[in-house]
Amino acid sequence: MSIHQQSISQNKSNDLNKPENGEATSPEINEYIEIQMEKERMRLEREAGITSSNIQHFSAPTENLFTADQRGSTTLLFGGLTWGHEHLIEGAFRGLGYKTTAIPTPDVESFQLGKEYGNNGQCNPTYFTVGNLVQYLQGLKKNGMSTEEIIDKHVFVTAGACGPCRFGMYEAEYRLALRNSGFDGFRVILFQQTGGLNQAEMEAGLEMNMDFSLAIINAFNMGDMFNGVGYQIRPYEVVPGKTDEIMAKNLDLMHDIMRDKSRYETNGTWKRILSMAKLDGTVNYMGKFYDQLFGKDYTHGLNEVRDKFNEIEVDRFRVKPVVKITGEFWAQLTEGDGNFNMFRFLEGENAEVLVEPVGTWIQYIMWQYKAAIKDRKAVGEGEFDLPAWRLDKKLAIELSYWKKVATMTVAEKIFEREYNRFQNALGGTLHELVDQYELQRLGHPHYNTAAGGGEGHLEVAKNIYYTSKNLAHMVLSLKPFGCMPSAQSDGAQAAVVEQYKDMIFLPIETSGEGEVNAHSRVQMALGGARVKAKEEFKLTLEKTGKSLDELKAYVAEHPELKKPMYKVPHVEGIIGTAATFVLHVSDLIDGKIGTA
């Protein structure tokens, strides 16, 4: 007898065993009747052309919880960012008392594993990140760790979101690949891009408190700065490899500072007094906030990092086109096979890379929040249904709206203030975070800013911003093959390029193969960017009325100009580092300005 038949028999046996006369019937007879009824039902379905099957309803997989008492024995795994970001996040996690390890940068083998164990039709970041986790766990197993120990002693923390693209399926893809590769039950915790951590799944294992939030945001911000400075210095280093050598030492230094940082806590007598007054939580919160705004641990550390970077000698007279990187979040950030190793390829092609900071995305999330509550306010939030005389309710709605706007505006200002404070402590050589409201103004005529998904209007707006503000000779947009939000942006870019005739814009779709073709396309676009950079340098040098040898001689006599953290001010209308430096040195010779 089939399982389905057994189920029917068990469900109905109680009723059939009690006929109307009250006498019990034989279980064997009841079973026989049920079997005959099932056979007849199946015969009738076949005659009618109906195919039936047992219905299996979906149920969410049972999740092994990560609880507070497991922190000492459980390692948090994460990845997908740059090595610099990940090293600093490691320090932040360890300072909060977590065991943590960053998974190595994904490679093509990771991509193949993702395709082997995952679904068909997923995007490039999915295959690389899913396969990278499987590859790492397989490595643990090869080194002697049992499957049960791997599952019990590790948790993977990753980004997640909903929206119009395949990113919303990341969690399901992780679980499918883990199950197919023999790690069923491995824990995955989602860090929602627009909503924080998935608290329902994590219980108290990963505590989303103020210390956690500040530590992670600080790690993101400083990771942005280390990343940006590295790409700013490396093309001009006199001794090849010196930047990477110093970068590793500086990241270790900052990792240890983040790990060892003491965090404000009320204690002793004051804690007892404040507890009785029920003010301990508020005072503790204010103390942490004050320490973040005015503490010197990070700024002193960044000052030391700045001084170490200044051990590198640079030659800013090298003429190189500046290439701004935009595109889908993961593809524009990762450093490796996932985006065809594009950043190092560009440097090998004699270009200076202007990378995108994570801070722009954080600001975009805050901008989205304000835009959403303004849209809801525009449709009334229920106030149109209120009678005219309910002024109290209407006032309450109005006050609620302005409270939300004011709160997020303060958050925006504080985030910008902290970013600039760290940036200045590191030397202030990087471009400040781009104003989201300027990006909204630039992008909206070409891409409706109410359209969400992916980077939204940012790809279009950043292309216009960095070109029209003379910050890049070329804009390179990296996105996964078939990425819908980026494909929409590329469609709008056609109109943008038509309007800005001098713009050099190139979209590149990434996947696990096709690297040679992608590099070839970039080389062709770089040809135009090089011409722009060389022509700019030639005209700028002529404008100074001085020879290049004269300028180089002055720099040789002033060694501070060879330091990478020496701040050369941006000149309106000039893009290239070499052209900007020529004007600056000329002004120094003429006595128009003093050295920084």
SEMAR-104421 format. One record per residue (C-alpha): residue in three letters; x, y, z. Coordinates in pm, whole numbers, padded with zeros to 5 digits, always signed. Example, Ala and Ser with C-alpha at 12.3 -4.5 7.8 and 13.67 -1.06 7.14 Angstrom:
BEGIN
Ala+01230-00450+00780 Ser+01367-00106+00714 
//
This chain:
BEGIN
Met+00000+00000+00000 Ser+00129+00346-00092 Ile+00211+00616+00165 His-00079+00819+00031 Gln-00313+00522+00077 Gln-00183+00468+00430 Ser-00248+00835+00506 Ile-00607+00814+00386 Ser-00663+00494+00580 Gln-00523+00645+00900 Asn-00723+00967+00865 Lys-01054+00792+00818 Ser-01016+00477+01023 Asn-01172+00621+01336 Asp-01492+00717+01152 Leu-01522+00391+00958 Asn-01466+00178+01265 Lys-01789+00318+01416 Pro-02087+00241+01189 Glu-02437+00367+01259 Asn-02540+00057+01452 Gly-02251+00114+01687 Glu-02082-00216+01612 Ala-01714-00198+01528 Thr-01603-00321+01187 Ser-01284-00513+01120 Pro-00972-00296+01053 Glu-00886-00530+00765 Ile-01223-00462+00601 Asn-01181-00086+00640 Glu-00836-00102+00485 Tyr-00966-00310+00194 Ile-01247-00060+00130 Glu-01008+00233+00132 Ile-00774+00060-00114 Gln-01060-00013-00354 Met-01187+00343-00327 Glu-00838+00478-00405 Lys-00802+00248-00706 Glu-01139+00360-00841 Arg-01051+00726-00790 Met-00726+00681-00978 Arg-00908+00499-01264 Leu-01159+00780-01300 Glu-00880+01041-01300 Arg-00696+00854-01576 Glu-01010+00839-01789 Ala-01063+01213-01738 Gly-00700+01289-01823 Ile-00622+01414-01476 Thr-00283+01342-01321 Ser-00280+01361-00944 Ser+00012+01366-00707 Asn+00065+01409-00339 Ile+00072+01778-00247 Gln+00380+01879-00054 His+00347+02226+00092 Phe+00658+02439+00138 Ser+00787+02483+00488 Ala+01083+02695+00586 Pro+01390+02493+00683 Thr+01455+02445+01050 Glu+01731+02685+01146 Asn+01995+02596+01403 Leu+01995+02901+01625 Phe+02305+03103+01704 Thr+02271+03199+02069 Ala+02473+03411+02307 Asp+02622+03115+02491 Gln+02774+02992+02162 Arg+02979+03307+02093 Gly+03296+03171+02247 Ser+03289+02856+02035 Thr+03136+02981+01708 Thr+03327+03155+01429 Leu+03151+03421+01222 Leu+03238+03394+00853 Phe+03188+03681+00608 Gly+03324+03805+00278 Gly+03248+03984-00048 Leu+03418+04317+00025 Thr+03775+04431-00035 Trp+04057+04280+00168 Gly+04101+04610+00351 His+03735+04636+00450 Glu+03729+04276+00566 His+04046+04304+00776 Leu+03906+04605+00961 Ile+03567+04436+01009 Glu+03754+04140+01160 Gly+03908+04377+01412 Ala+03569+04533+01488 Phe+03404+04192+01545 Arg+03688+04070+01762 Gly+03671+04386+01969 Leu+03306+04305+02035 Gly+03396+03958+02161 Tyr+03322+03749+01852 Lys+03542+03490+01689 Thr+03553+03584+01321 Thr+03724+03503+00993 Ala+03701+03667+00652 Ile+03667+03419+00366 Pro+03935+03469+00096 Thr+03851+03658-00223 Pro+03641+03435-00452 Asp+03804+03295-00767 Val+03687+03117-01081 Glu+03683+02784-00896 Ser+03431+02941-00656 Phe+03219+03039-00955 Gln+03223+02681-01086 Leu+03124+02542-00746 Gly+02839+02792-00727 Lys+02709+02673-01064 Glu+02754+02308-00966 Tyr+02562+02324-00641 Gly+02323+02614-00709 Asn+02036+02687-00944 Asn+02070+02778-01308 Gly+02016+03138-01417 Gln+02163+03310-01112 Cys+02378+03622-01140 Asn+02755+03647-01121 Pro+02780+03763-00756 Thr+02554+03476-00647 Tyr+02771+03208-00804 Phe+03095+03359-00678 Thr+02980+03423-00319 Val+02783+03099-00277 Gly+03062+02893-00432 Asn+03322+03074-00223 Leu+03150+02969+00099 Val+03122+02608-00017 Gln+03489+02612-00121 Tyr+03594+02744+00220 Leu+03392+02480+00406 Gln+03530+02206+00183 Gly+03877+02331+00273 Leu+03797+02298+00644 Lys+03681+01943+00582 Lys+03998+01854+00389 Asn+04200+01982+00685 Gly+04036+01728+00912 Met+03729+01901+01052 Ser+03412+01690+01046 Thr+03095+01807+00873 Glu+02909+01817+01205 Glu+03181+02030+01365 Ile+03183+02270+01069 Ile+02807+02317+01095 Asp+02809+02352+01475 Lys+03110+02585+01502 His+03048+02833+01217 Val+02791+03092+01108 Phe+02794+03285+00780 Val+02694+03653+00790 Thr+02607+03801+00452 Ala+02408+04073+00279 Gly+02047+04020+00178 Ala+01764+04226+00036 Cys+01440+04212-00152 Gly+01377+04395-00475 Pro+01341+04349-00848 Cys+01657+04142-00903 Arg+01795+03802-00809 Phe+01963+03946-00499 Gly+01646+03862-00307 Met+01714+03493-00369 Tyr+02062+03490-00215 Glu+01949+03328+00109 Ala+01767+03048-00072 Glu+02069+02997-00298 Tyr+02304+02967-00001 Arg+02082+02707+00161 Leu+02040+02508-00161 Ala+02413+02504-00237 Leu+02501+02415+00123 Arg+02253+02127+00120 Asn+02371+01999-00219 Ser+02736+02016-00113 Gly+02678+01818+00205 Phe+02648+02099+00462 Asp+02273+02094+00519 Gly+02183+02288+00834 Phe+02473+02534+00811 Arg+02361+02865+00960 Val+02324+03176+00744 Ile+02244+03517+00896 Leu+02129+03794+00666 Phe+02243+04153+00702 Gln+01964+04337+00522 Gln+02095+04624+00306 Thr+01790+04829+00393 Gly+01687+04691+00730 Gly+01974+04583+00948 Leu+02017+04227+01070 Asn+01755+03956+01046 Gln+01685+03947+01419 Ala+01430+03667+01390 Glu+01696+03420+01277 Met+01986+03523+01492 Glu+01828+03523+01840 Ala+02088+03674+02073 Gly+02396+03527+01910 Leu+02479+03843+01718 Glu+02370+04138+01928 Met+02264+04438+01721 Asn+02336+04710+01978 Met+02495+05053+01956 Asp+02849+04919+01996 Phe+02793+04682+01704 Ser+02648+04949+01476 Leu+02922+05204+01545 Ala+03202+04950+01510 Ile+03078+04822+01173 Ile+03014+05170+01031 Asn+03360+05282+01144 Ala+03513+04975+00978 Phe+03327+05051+00655 Asn+03435+05415+00656 Met+03800+05348+00730 Gly+03801+05060+00484 Asp+03678+05303+00217 Met+03963+05538+00297 Phe+04236+05273+00298 Asn+04100+05141-00031 Gly+04084+05485-00191 Val+04430+05591-00074 Gly+04583+05267-00201 Tyr+04453+05324-00553 Gln+04551+05689-00530 Ile+04915+05615-00441 Arg+04996+05293-00627 Pro+05006+05434-00984 Tyr+05267+05691-00881 Glu+05490+05490-00644 Val+05859+05512-00730 Val+05941+05171-00579 Pro+05700+04907-00718 Gly+05518+04714-00446 Lys+05594+04965-00170 Thr+05230+05075-00141 Asp+05104+04721-00086 Glu+05377+04660+00172 Ile+05289+04970+00375 Met+04916+04908+00325 Ala+04941+04566+00490 Lys+05122+04713+00791 Asn+04870+04997+00823 Leu+04572+04761+00803 Asp+04724+04545+01077 Leu+04775+04857+01289 Met+04417+04974+01248 His+04280+04621+01292 Asp+04448+04604+01634 Ile+04321+04949+01732 Met+03964+04847+01650 Arg+04007+04515+01831 Asp+04151+04672+02147 Lys+03933+04982+02166 Ser+03763+05022+02504 Arg+03392+05100+02488 Tyr+03217+05334+02726 Glu+03018+05167+03004 Thr+02880+05315+03324 Asn+02992+05109+03622 Gly+03053+05112+03994 Thr+02868+05354+04217 Trp+02746+05567+03930 Lys+02584+05266+03766 Arg+02397+05178+04088 Ile+02279+05538+04132 Leu+02168+05571+03770 Ser+01996+05233+03782 Met+01785+05341+04078 Ala+01685+05652+03882 Lys+01629+05439+03571 Leu+01878+05655+03381 Asp+02161+05406+03336 Gly+02056+05313+02981 Thr+02024+05674+02869 Val+02356+05784+03021 Asn+02532+05479+02878 Tyr+02391+05557+02534 Met+02500+05921+02554 Gly+02846+05822+02673 Lys+02899+05591+02376 Phe+02774+05858+02139 Tyr+03005+06121+02288 Asp+03301+05884+02263 Gln+03223+05826+01895 Leu+03205+06197+01815 Phe+03502+06317+02017 Gly+03714+06010+02096 Lys+04074+06012+01973 Asp+04146+05639+01941 Tyr+04066+05620+01570 Thr+04194+05964+01468 His+04529+05910+01642 Gly+04554+05573+01472 Leu+04480+05729+01133 Asn+04744+05996+01197 Glu+04997+05716+01247 Val+04871+05545+00930 Arg+04916+05872+00739 Asp+05275+05903+00855 Lys+05352+05545+00747 Phe+05204+05609+00402 Asn+05434+05910+00375 Glu+05731+05671+00379 Ile+05636+05594+00017 Glu+05791+05815-00252 Val+05564+05913-00542 Asp+05618+06076-00880 Arg+05306+06275-00967 Phe+05443+06387-01304 Arg+05336+06056-01459 Val+05049+06123-01698 Lys+04765+05877-01640 Pro+04394+05882-01726 Val+04162+05877-01424 Val+03897+05603-01448 Lys+03595+05623-01216 Ile+03437+05288-01120 Thr+03059+05265-01083 Gly+02801+04991-01134 Glu+02634+04719-00927 Phe+02737+04715-00561 Trp+02931+04386-00552 Ala+03086+04408-00897 Gln+03216+04761-00842 Leu+03366+04672-00504 Thr+03515+04322-00515 Glu+03880+04272-00610 Gly+03934+03948-00799 Asp+03796+03716-01062 Gly+03443+03834-00985 Asn+03501+04153-01185 Phe+03782+04026-01409 Asn+04048+04168-01172 Met+03957+04496-01335 Phe+04125+04737-01093 Arg+04473+04586-01119 Phe+04423+04548-01495 Leu+04352+04920-01523 Glu+04663+05002-01323 Gly+04862+04773-01551 Glu+04726+04974-01843 Asn+04874+05292-01691 Ala+04548+05426-01544 Glu+04457+05571-01205 Val+04150+05403-01057 Leu+03891+05603-00864 Val+03703+05340-00663 Glu+03355+05371-00515 Pro+03320+05392-00134 Val+03066+05189+00062 Gly+02981+05518+00234 Thr+02795+05632-00079 Trp+02563+05334-00044 Ile+02505+05403+00326 Gln+02410+05761+00242 Tyr+02185+05635-00037 Ile+01994+05418+00212 Met+01938+05722+00434 Trp+01828+05925+00130 Gln+01584+05647+00033 Tyr+01432+05650+00381 Lys+01362+06025+00366 Ala+01228+05999+00011 Ala+00991+05719+00116 Ile+00841+05905+00412 Lys+00800+06216+00196 Asp+00614+06011-00063 Arg+00387+05865+00205 Lys+00325+06215+00338 Ala+00223+06326-00011 Val-00054+06065-00020 Gly-00178+06162+00321 Glu-00084+05879+00561 Gly-00454+05858+00647 Glu-00504+06225+00730 Phe-00735+06277+00428 Asp-00981+06031+00583 Leu-01006+06235+00900 Pro-01294+06482+00948 Ala-01198+06850+00927 Trp-01248+06907+01299 Arg-00988+06639+01403 Leu-00703+06889+01410 Asp-00537+06696+01692 Lys-00497+06387+01475 Lys-00373+06587+01179 Leu-00122+06768+01398 Ala+00000+06436+01538 Ile+00056+06303+01184 Glu+00240+06620+01088 Leu+00463+06606+01396 Ser+00540+06238+01335 Tyr+00644+06317+00979 Trp+00878+06601+01076 Lys+01025+06396+01360 Lys+01123+06121+01114 Val+01267+06372+00867 Ala+01462+06553+01140 Thr+01598+06229+01287 Met+01730+06105+00953 Thr+01867+06451+00865 Val+02067+06451+01189 Ala+02188+06098+01109 Glu+02301+06216+00764 Lys+02494+06508+00912 Ile+02659+06295+01179 Phe+02763+06029+00927 Glu+02910+06295+00697 Arg+03085+06464+00989 Glu+03245+06138+01107 Tyr+03352+06042+00756 Asn+03519+06381+00705 Arg+03680+06366+01050 Phe+03845+06033+00971 Gln+03933+06150+00621 Asn+04108+06460+00754 Ala+04295+06253+01013 Leu+04429+06039+00728 Gly+04545+06343+00533 Gly+04238+06466+00349 Thr+04362+06366+00005 Leu+04044+06182-00101 His+03733+06331-00257 Glu+03454+06384-00007 Leu+03139+06170-00025 Val+02914+06293-00303 Asp+02601+06480-00189 Gln+02300+06252-00244 Tyr+02075+06547-00321 Glu+02314+06662-00593 Leu+02302+06309-00738 Gln+01923+06323-00723 Arg+01922+06652-00914 Leu+02159+06522-01180 Gly+02005+06180-01223 His+01630+06244-01212 Pro+01593+06398-01562 His+01729+06073-01707 Tyr+01627+05809-01448 Asn+01328+05849-01217 Thr+01470+05859-00866 Ala+01158+05689-00728 Ala+01259+05371-00913 Gly+01434+05142-00666 Gly+01638+04829-00715 Gly+02014+04793-00736 Glu+02189+05129-00740 Gly+01872+05303-00860 His+01955+05635-01021 Leu+02309+05641-00881 Glu+02480+05483-01184 Val+02341+05751-01416 Ala+02395+06035-01170 Lys+02755+05938-01086 Asn+02844+05918-01453 Ile+02721+06275-01500 Tyr+02875+06398-01174 Tyr+03230+06267-01224 Thr+03236+06375-01588 Ser+03081+06722-01554 Lys+03279+06803-01238 Asn+03607+06716-01414 Leu+03693+06435-01175 Ala+03744+06150-01424 His+03850+06108-01786 Met+03641+05794-01819 Val+03362+05616-01628 Leu+03362+05235-01620 Ser+03042+05067-01500 Leu+03078+04707-01378 Lys+02771+04491-01335 Pro+02677+04120-01342 Phe+02561+03967-01668 Gly+02183+04012-01697 Cys+02153+04245-01395 Met+01813+04407-01449 Pro+01857+04735-01254 Ser+02194+04797-01420 Ala+02051+04712-01762 Gln+01788+04981-01705 Ser+02062+05227-01612 Asp+02258+05140-01925 Gly+01950+05217-02133 Ala+01927+05562-01976 Gln+02302+05614-02023 Ala+02250+05624-02400 Ala+02065+05954-02361 Val+02324+06081-02114 Val+02616+06012-02349 Glu+02425+06184-02628 Gln+02391+06496-02414 Tyr+02751+06502-02286 Lys+02950+06471-02608 Asp+03295+06448-02444 Met+03190+06172-02203 Ile+03370+05836-02220 Phe+03140+05578-02063 Leu+03180+05201-02087 Pro+02950+04938-01931 Ile+03102+04592-01874 Glu+02897+04286-01776 Thr+03092+04040-01563 Ser+03060+03663-01541 Gly+03279+03361-01475 Glu+03423+03378-01824 Gly+03490+03637-02095 Glu+03776+03818-01921 Val+03984+03861-02237 Asn+03692+04018-02424 Ala+03614+04254-02134 His+03977+04364-02105 Ser+03990+04424-02479 Arg+03686+04653-02465 Val+03837+04845-02174 Gln+04166+04889-02363 Met+03981+05044-02657 Ala+03794+05291-02435 Leu+04116+05372-02247 Gly+04271+05485-02572 Gly+04039+05786-02581 Ala+04095+05854-02211 Arg+04473+05853-02257 Val+04446+06105-02538 Lys+04238+06334-02314 Ala+04487+06301-02028 Lys+04792+06372-02246 Glu+04630+06669-02418 Glu+04523+06810-02081 Phe+04877+06775-01944 Lys+05031+06937-02252 Leu+04800+07240-02240 Thr+04844+07280-01864 Leu+05222+07270-01888 Glu+05218+07531-02165 Lys+04991+07749-01950 Thr+05253+07761-01671 Gly+05522+07892-01909 Lys+05775+07660-01745 Ser+05956+07350-01863 Leu+05896+07008-01710 Asp+06262+06989-01606 Glu+06225+07316-01414 Leu+05924+07183-01227 Lys+06095+06852-01150 Ala+06400+07036-01017 Tyr+06184+07230-00773 Val+06019+06909-00649 Ala+06362+06750-00602 Glu+06452+07041-00371 His+06128+07007-00173 Pro+06092+06640-00069 Glu+05756+06700+00100 Leu+05610+06718-00254 Lys+05712+06355-00306 Lys+05501+06234-00015 Pro+05172+06067-00113 Met+04971+06227+00167 Tyr+05073+06578+00060 Lys+04743+06740-00035 Val+04740+06887-00384 Pro+04426+07104-00417 His+04184+07027-00698 Val+04177+07283-00979 Glu+03845+07355-01148 Gly+03846+07219-01502 Ile+04152+06994-01451 Ile+04114+06616-01411 Gly+04453+06443-01420 Thr+04684+06414-01120 Ala+04988+06513-01328 Ala+04821+06823-01477 Thr+04693+06933-01136 Phe+05037+06882-00982 Val+05205+07086-01259 Leu+04982+07385-01182 His+05040+07348-00808 Val+05419+07333-00838 Ser+05414+07630-01076 Asp+05216+07833-00822 Leu+05467+07735-00551 Ile+05756+07855-00768 Asp+05577+08183-00836 Gly+05508+08231-00466 Lys+05131+08241-00517 Ile+05081+07982-00243 Gly+05283+07826+00036 Thr+05355+07456+00081 Ala+05098+07258+00277 
//
